[in-house]
Amino acid sequence: MKKLLYLVAEDSYFYSHRLELASFIKQQGYEVAVATKCSKNNLQYKEAINNQDLKLFELKFFCRTSYINPFKEFLALKELYYIYKTFKPDIVHHVALKPIIYGTIIAQIVKVKRIINALAGLGFVFTEANYNTWFKNIKLKIKQKFLQIIISKILKIIFNNNNNNKILLLQNQDDLAKLKQFLDITKLNLVTAIIPGSGIVEDRYFTVQPLNFTNDTRNIKIVLVARLLWTKGIAEFVNAAKYIKNYIKQNNLLINPEFILYGDIDPKNPASVDYATINQWQNQGLIIWKNFCHNIIEAYASCLIAVLPSYREGLPKSLLEAALCARAIVTTDVPGCREIVEHGVNGYLVPKQDSEALAKALLALMQDQNLIVNMGILGREKIYNKFSAKTIFPQMLDLYAN
């Protein structure tokens, strides 16, 4: 029996993005384990992992943070060494940058047969943006450029594939092209694979039926589900809300939109929005903040339009879920988002960091009920055929088996 080990920084992410895949792989005859840091405040993620009968290694020292403590990092590596040596995996699947770096170091030491390094998007380090919209100074941009240099050098060492046992797993072609700017993939002898996402188990979303507008729809709800990072286009969403509210007032339109923001503050991320800013937007009546979304289906069931004005993505699960819930989407014409939305078919694509274009696209949808319905139907069909578990899970199984 082959052994597969997932290394993911936080149990909440594994629960939302990899749990069902891991369960599927176990059903195919693999022994599956996950090494992750378990939340102390929410035990449902740990319980869900245990309920799937996956072997769980709780990480104590390994954590996702931008602050480096050499002693704690040494303990994290030591902890991973013990896990890898104890479980003896044939395959390891590292998800995100820090697990890739630390996990690959240890996997090479214990001579794991196959190392799969999955980058679900390129994150803060490789995301281009206008930083002057974030801070009054340029410190963040300097930090990003510094990290690009350092991490590129580290990845060149980590990804060197002399033993021919490493695979770089990405979710779209744009991310591969971007990495080629920083890494000589051919020289590294690195094998790459592109699988769009980790697979959405579609049946649960079919409880949300296409909208029929039997009720009064003047109170339109527009929802953004994302971590509260500037790179997710949070400021653009708020500015679009302000633009639309002013437009409605000036033109005496009988529309009363609500702009609802679901998401956590992420203080560990350099691009995180702060509480004071979120509260200020709420006090101005621009948005309604509902913090973390525990039930995505309820969130989308209550809205007409889903939004994600992100600067760059791997393949955003929130948009996959919105489409499966038959919701029209407005998002940015950037890697990851453009894979999900076909402009004018199941939503609209607008330029990144363009609040006015975002607002105009939303206004166009808000005033055309039939368009919202049709886009939702076509979006669900697109996701079901291309990104659902029935399509993605077999691709992942082939990646592990070959």
Secondary structure, DSSP 8 states (H G I E B T S, - for coil): --EEEEEEEEHHHHHHHTHHHHHHHHHTT-EEEEEEE--SS-THHHHHHHHTT-EEEE-SS----S---HHHHHHHHHHHHHHHHHH--SEEEEESHHHHHHHHHHHHHTT-SEEEEE-SS-TTTT----GGGT-SSSHHHHHHHHHHHHHHHHHHHHT--TTS-EEEEESSHHHHHHHHTT--TTTTT-EEEE--SS-B-GGGGGGS------S--SS-EEEEES-SBGGGTHHHHHHHHHHHHHHHHHHT-S---EEEEE----TTSTTB--HHHHHHHHHTTS-EE--S-S-HHHHHHT-SEEEE--S--S--HHHHHHHHTT-EEEEESSTTHHHH--BTTTEEEE-TT-HHHHHHHHHHHHT-HHHHHHHHHHHHHHHHHHTBHHHHHHHHHHHHH-
